[in-house]
Amino acid sequence: MLTTLALFGLAFSLDLLIGEPPTAAHPVAWFGSLVGALDREWATTDRGRRLAGVGIALFAPLVPAIVAGGLVALALEASSLAGAIVAGVVLFLTTSLRSLLELTETVVAATAAGDAAADDHHSTPPEEGDGLETAREQVRGLVGRDTSTLSAAEIRSAAVESAGENLADGLVATLLPFALLAPISLPVAAAAAAWVKGVNTLDSMLGYPSKPHGTASARLDDLVMWLPARIAAAAITVAGADPLALFRAREWAREPPSPNSGWPMATLACALSVRLTKVGVYDLNADAELPTVEDGERAVTVVGLAAAVAMIVAIALAAGTTTVITAVEPTPQESIDAGSALGSVAASGIAVEIEIERRLEFEVPTRLTRVVSA
C-alpha cells in the first residue's frame, strides 16, 4: 500500500513539474505513429474494413501494454526500487492533468479579449480580434470541431466540455485500474494503464463514422470508458459541492453521440449552472447561459478538485485490494504455525513407522520361534 501511494506521489509530482513531455519523446505519440500507419484502407468493402478494424482493436493496444509491463518487470529484476520508479513513470505518461487545466485556462483567458472587443462597437470585430483568434487556435488542442466561426462564449463552452470529458479519459480511466492492480503486481498495473491509454488513443484517431476500420476501436473505448466516465461525473458533483448535479445531468447525459462523454460534460454544466453546446450535435443544460470568463475559471478549479476526489477513490481502491490480499494470504506467524503443524504430523508419522518396524523386528521372529518349537 505504501509503495502504491509513493507511486501516486511520483506520477503526480512529475505531472506538476513537467506536464506533458515533448511530443518527440512521448510514448503516447509513438503509439500514435503506429496507429497512423494502421489508418488506411484495408479492404475494398466496408465489411472487410470492419473486420480489419477488429484485429486492430484487439492487438494494437497490446503493444503499449506489453512494453510497459515488460519494462517494469525487467526493472524489478534489478531492484524493487527501480521497478517502482518505472511503474510510477508509466502512470505519469498515461495520465494528464496539468496540461489539460493549463490549456483550458489559457483558452478561457484569451476569450476575454473577444468579449472586450464585442462590448466596444468602435473596435475590431470579435471575429478579427487577436485574443479571440488565439483562443480559436488554442482550443484546437482540446476539441476537434471547426472553431473558425465560434464566438468567445462558444469557445469557452468547448474548452469547459473538453475539461470535463478529458478528466475521465486522461486521468480516471488509467488511474483507477492502476490503483486496483498495483498492490497485486506492478507490471500488471502498468500494462493495464498502458492498455487503456492505447484504447483511448485508437478511438481518438480511428473512431469516426467515416472510418469503418475504426468502428471496433470506438466500441471497445465505449466499453472501457463506461465506468470511468460515471466516476468522473460523480467526482465533479463532489468537487462542485452540488449533490444534485449528477441527478440533473441525467436529462442531457445521453445527448452526445458517445454513450459516456455526456456524463462528465453534463454534470459539469449542471455544477456550474452553465449551458454547454456543440451546434447541431448537443445542447447541455439548455436553459442556462453559455459560460462567462468567470465560469470558465471556476470550471478549471472544479475539474482540478474533481481530480483530487478521483485520487482519493484510487487510494481507497488500492487500500481495498491490499486488505483483500492481507486477508487471503497467511501471516508469517500463521505460516510458522502451519509449518509446525505439518512438522508435527510428519514427525508423528515417522515415529509410528519406526515403532511398527521395531515391533515387526521383535515380534515376528519371536512368533516364528514359538511355531517352530511347537
C-alpha positions in Angstrom: 0.0 0.0 0.0 2.8 2.4 0.9 4.5 1.6 -2.5 1.3 2.4 -4.3 0.9 5.7 -2.5 4.6 6.5 -3.3 3.9 5.8 -7.0 0.9 8.2 -7.0 3.1 10.8 -5.4 5.9 10.3 -8.0 3.5 10.3 -11.0 1.6 13.5 -10.0 4.8 15.2 -8.9 6.2 14.6 -12.4 2.9 15.9 -13.9 3.1 19.1 -11.8 6.8 19.6 -12.6 6.9 18.6 -16.2 3.4 18.4 -17.6 3.3 16.8 -21.0 6.7 15.6 -22.2 7.7 16.9 -25.7 5.9 15.1 -28.5 9.0 13.6 -29.9 9.8 12.0 -26.5 6.2 10.9 -25.6 5.4 7.2 -25.8 1.8 8.0 -26.5 2.9 10.0 -29.6 5.0 7.0 -30.6 1.9 4.8 -30.3 0.0 7.4 -32.3 2.5 6.9 -35.1 1.8 3.2 -35.1 -2.0 3.9 -35.2 -1.3 6.3 -38.1 0.3 3.5 -40.0 -2.8 1.3 -39.4 -5.1 4.1 -40.5 -5.6 3.1 -44.2 -7.9 1.2 -46.4 -7.6 -2.5 -45.5 -10.2 -3.8 -47.9 -12.4 -2.8 -50.8 -15.7 -3.3 -48.8 -17.0 -1.8 -45.6 -17.3 -5.3 -44.1 -13.7 -6.1 -44.9 -12.6 -2.8 -43.3 -14.6 -3.5 -40.2 -13.1 -7.0 -39.8 -9.6 -5.5 -40.2 -10.6 -3.0 -37.5 -11.5 -5.8 -35.1 -7.9 -7.0 -35.4 -6.6 -3.5 -34.8 -8.7 -3.0 -31.8 -7.7 -6.4 -30.3 -4.0 -6.3 -30.9 -2.8 -2.7 -31.2 -3.4 -1.8 -27.5 -1.4 -4.9 -26.5 1.7 -3.3 -27.9 2.0 -0.5 -25.3 0.7 -2.9 -22.6 3.4 -5.5 -23.3 6.1 -2.8 -23.5 5.1 -1.1 -20.2 4.6 -4.3 -18.3 7.8 -5.7 -19.7 9.9 -2.7 -18.7 8.5 -2.7 -15.2 9.2 -6.5 -14.9 12.8 -6.0 -16.1 13.4 -3.2 -13.7 12.1 -5.3 -10.8 14.7 -7.9 -11.7 17.3 -5.2 -11.0 15.7 -3.9 -7.8 12.4 -3.2 -6.2 13.1 0.5 -6.2 13.9 0.5 -9.9 10.7 -1.4 -10.7 8.6 1.0 -8.6 10.2 4.1 -10.3 9.5 2.7 -13.8 5.9 1.9 -12.8 5.5 5.4 -11.5 6.8 6.8 -14.7 4.3 4.7 -16.7 1.5 6.1 -14.6 2.8 9.6 -15.2 2.9 9.0 -19.0 -0.6 7.5 -19.2 -2.3 10.3 -17.2 -2.6 14.0 -17.9 -3.9 16.8 -15.6 -1.7 19.8 -15.5 -1.6 20.3 -19.3 -5.4 20.0 -19.5 -6.0 22.6 -16.8 -3.4 25.0 -18.2 -4.7 24.8 -21.7 -8.3 25.3 -20.6 -7.2 28.3 -18.5 -5.3 29.7 -21.5 -8.3 29.4 -23.8 -10.7 31.0 -21.3 -8.3 33.9 -20.6 -7.9 34.5 -24.4 -11.6 34.7 -24.9 -11.8 37.7 -22.5 -10.3 39.8 -25.3 -13.0 38.7 -27.6 -15.6 39.7 -25.1 -14.0 43.1 -24.7 -14.0 43.7 -28.4 -17.7 42.7 -28.6 -18.5 45.4 -26.0 -16.6 48.1 -27.8 -18.6 48.9 -31.0 -15.7 51.0 -32.4 -13.0 48.4 -32.0 -12.1 45.5 -34.2 -14.9 43.0 -34.6 -14.6 39.9 -32.3 -14.1 37.7 -35.3 -10.9 39.5 -36.1 -9.6 40.2 -32.6 -6.2 38.9 -31.7 -7.4 37.4 -28.4 -10.2 35.5 -30.0 -8.0 34.2 -32.8 -5.6 33.0 -30.2 -8.4 31.3 -28.3 -9.6 29.6 -31.5 -6.1 28.4 -32.2 -5.5 27.1 -28.7 -8.9 25.4 -28.3 -8.0 23.1 -31.2 -5.7 21.3 -28.7 -8.8 20.3 -26.8 -11.5 19.7 -29.4 -11.7 18.5 -33.0 -14.6 20.7 -34.2 -14.3 23.6 -36.6 -13.6 26.7 -34.5 -13.4 29.3 -37.2 -16.9 30.7 -36.6 -17.2 30.2 -32.9 -18.0 33.1 -30.6 -16.0 33.7 -27.4 -18.7 32.1 -25.3 -18.9 29.1 -27.7 -15.1 28.7 -27.4 -15.4 28.7 -23.7 -18.1 26.1 -23.9 -15.9 23.9 -26.0 -13.0 24.3 -23.5 -15.1 23.5 -20.5 -16.7 20.5 -22.2 -13.3 19.1 -23.0 -12.0 19.6 -19.5 -14.9 17.5 -18.1 -14.5 14.8 -20.8 -10.7 14.6 -20.5 -10.9 14.3 -16.8 -12.4 10.8 -17.5 -10.2 10.0 -20.5 -6.9 11.4 -19.4 -6.9 10.6 -15.7 -9.7 8.5 -14.2 -9.6 5.7 -16.9 -5.9 4.9 -16.3 -5.5 5.8 -12.7 -8.2 3.5 -11.3 -7.1 0.2 -12.9 -3.5 1.0 -11.9 -4.6 1.6 -8.3 -6.6 -1.6 -8.3 -3.8 -3.8 -9.6 -0.6 -2.1 -8.2 -0.8 -3.9 -4.8 -1.0 -7.2 -6.6 1.5 -6.7 -9.4 3.3 -3.6 -10.6 3.9 -5.0 -14.1 0.3 -5.9 -14.5 -0.8 -2.5 -13.2 1.5 -0.7 -15.6 0.3 -2.9 -18.5 -3.4 -2.2 -17.7 -2.8 1.6 -17.6 -0.9 1.5 -20.9 -3.6 -0.7 -22.5 -6.4 1.7 -21.5 -4.3 4.6 -22.9 -3.9 2.6 -26.1 -7.6 2.1 -26.4 -8.3 5.8 -25.9 -5.7 6.7 -28.5 -7.2 4.3 -31.0 -10.6 5.8 -30.5 -9.4 9.4 -30.8 -7.6 8.6 -34.1 -9.9 6.0 -35.7 -13.3 6.2 -34.0 -15.1 8.2 -36.7 -18.1 7.1 -38.8 -16.1 7.8 -41.9 -13.6 5.2 -40.9 -15.1 1.7 -40.9 -11.8 0.2 -39.7 -12.2 2.3 -36.5 -15.7 1.0 -35.6 -14.3 -1.8 -33.3 -11.9 0.7 -31.6 -14.8 3.0 -30.9 -16.9 0.2 -29.5 -14.1 -1.0 -27.3 -13.5 2.5 -26.0 -17.2 2.8 -25.2 -17.0 -0.4 -23.1 -13.7 0.6 -21.3 -14.9 4.2 -20.6 -18.3 3.3 -19.2 -17.3 3.2 -15.6 -14.6 5.9 -15.6 -16.9 8.4 -17.2 -19.5 8.0 -14.5 -16.9 8.0 -11.7 -15.6 11.3 -13.2 -19.1 12.7 -13.2 -19.6 11.7 -9.5 -16.2 13.4 -8.7 -17.3 16.6 -10.4 -20.5 16.5 -8.3 -18.5 16.3 -5.1 -16.0 18.9 -6.3 -18.7 21.3 -7.4 -20.4 21.0 -4.0 -23.7 20.3 -5.8 -25.1 16.9 -4.6 -27.9 17.0 -7.3 -25.7 17.9 -10.3 -25.3 14.3 -11.3 -29.0 13.6 -10.9 -29.9 16.6 -13.0 -27.3 15.7 -15.6 -29.2 12.5 -16.5 -31.5 14.6 -18.6 -28.8 15.6 -21.0 -26.1 12.9 -20.5 -27.2 10.8 -23.5 -27.5 13.7 -25.9 -23.8 13.5 -27.2 -23.2 10.6 -29.7 -20.8 9.0 -27.2 -22.6 6.9 -24.5 -20.0 8.1 -22.0 -18.7 11.6 -22.6 -22.0 13.2 -21.9 -21.9 12.2 -18.3 -19.0 14.3 -17.1 -19.8 17.1 -19.5 -23.5 17.4 -18.5 -22.6 17.1 -14.8 -20.1 19.9 -15.1 -22.7 22.0 -16.9 -25.1 21.5 -14.1 -22.5 22.0 -11.3 -21.5 25.3 -12.9 -25.1 26.3 -13.9 -24.0 27.0 -17.5 -25.0 25.8 -20.9 -22.5 23.7 -22.9 -23.2 23.2 -26.6 -21.9 21.8 -29.8 -24.1 23.3 -32.5 -26.2 20.7 -34.2 -25.0 17.9 -32.0 -25.9 18.5 -28.4 -27.1 21.2 -26.0 -26.5 20.5 -22.3 -28.4 22.4 -19.6 -30.1 24.3 -22.3 -32.0 26.7 -20.1 -28.8 28.3 -18.7 -26.4 30.8 -20.3 -23.2 30.0 -22.1 -20.2 30.2 -19.8 -18.6 33.6 -18.9 -14.9 34.0 -18.3 -15.6 33.6 -14.6 -17.5 30.4 -15.3 -14.5 29.1 -17.3 -12.1 29.9 -14.5 -14.4 28.1 -12.0 -14.5 25.1 -14.3 -10.7 24.8 -14.1 -11.0 24.8 -10.3 -13.8 22.3 -10.2 -12.1 19.9 -12.6 -8.9 20.2 -10.5 -10.8 19.4 -7.3 -12.5 16.5 -9.1 -9.1 15.1 -9.9 -8.3 15.2 -6.2 -11.5 13.3 -5.5 -10.6 10.7 -8.1 -7.2 10.3 -6.4 -9.0 9.6 -3.1 -11.1 7.0 -4.9 -7.9 5.5 -6.3 -6.3 5.3 -2.8 -9.5 3.6 -1.5 -9.3 1.1 -4.3 -5.6 0.4 -3.5 -6.4 0.0 0.2 -9.3 -2.3 -0.6 -7.1 -4.5 -2.8 -4.4 -4.6 0.0 -7.0 -5.5 2.6 -8.2 -8.5 0.4 -4.6 -9.6 -0.2 -3.9 -9.4 3.5 -7.0 -11.4 4.4 -6.3 -14.1 1.9 -2.5 -14.5 2.4 -1.4 -16.2 5.6 0.6 -14.1 8.1 4.2 -15.0 8.9 3.0 -16.5 12.3 0.3 -18.5 10.5 2.9 -19.8 8.2 5.1 -20.8 11.1 2.2 -22.4 12.9 1.2 -24.3 9.7 4.8 -25.4 9.2 5.0 -26.5 12.8 1.7 -28.5 12.5 3.0 -30.2 9.3 6.3 -30.9 11.0 4.4 -32.4 14.0 2.3 -34.6 11.6 5.4 -35.7 9.8 7.3 -36.4 13.0 4.3 -38.4 14.3 4.2 -40.4 11.1 7.9 -41.2 11.3 7.6 -42.2 15.0 4.7 -44.5 14.1 6.7 -46.0 11.3 9.7 -46.6 13.5 7.5 -48.2 16.2 5.9 -50.5 13.6 9.3 -51.6 12.3 10.6 -52.2 15.8 7.6 -54.4 16.7 7.9 -56.3 13.4 11.6 -56.9 14.0 10.9 -58.1 17.6 7.5 -59.8 17.4 7.7 -61.7 14.1 10.9 -63.6 14.8 9.6 -64.5 18.3 6.4 -65.9 16.9 8.2 -67.9 14.3 10.4 -69.4 17.0 7.4 -70.4 19.0 5.8 -72.0 16.0 8.9 -74.0 15.2 9.3 -75.1 18.8 5.7 -76.3 18.9 
